[in-house]
Amino acid sequence: IPLLRGHLELGWGLMARHSLKILRPVAINDTVTVSGEIIDKFVRKDRHYWTLRYNVRDSRGELCLENLVTCSVD
């Protein structure tokens, strides 16, 4: 997630929820591609949140990881 800091227009705060699904290992020295999107923005208890879904694929294009993370906006 720190790698995304300069690429999102939203602020960063506390991580509220995180799920990670590992589908296959990534080989050492393999090149990976990460793609994702903000899928939700909401307010709870006067605090703003966003949810990001992103995937990691290996150099063959095979899906290795699926991530879903929700953070507060500070």
Stockholm file with secondary structure:
# STOCKHOLM 1.0

chainA/1-74         IPLLRGHLELGWGLMARHSLKILRPVAINDTVTVSGEIIDKFVRKDRHYWTLRYNVRDSRGELCLENLVTCSVD
#=GR chainA/1-74 SS CGGGGGGCSSCCCCEEEEEEEECSCCCTTCCCEEEEEEEEEEEETTEEEEEEEEEEECTTCCEEEEEEEEEECC
#=GC SS_cons        CGGGGGGCSSCCCCEEEEEEEECSCCCTTCCCEEEEEEEEEEEETTEEEEEEEEEEECTTCCEEEEEEEEEECC
//
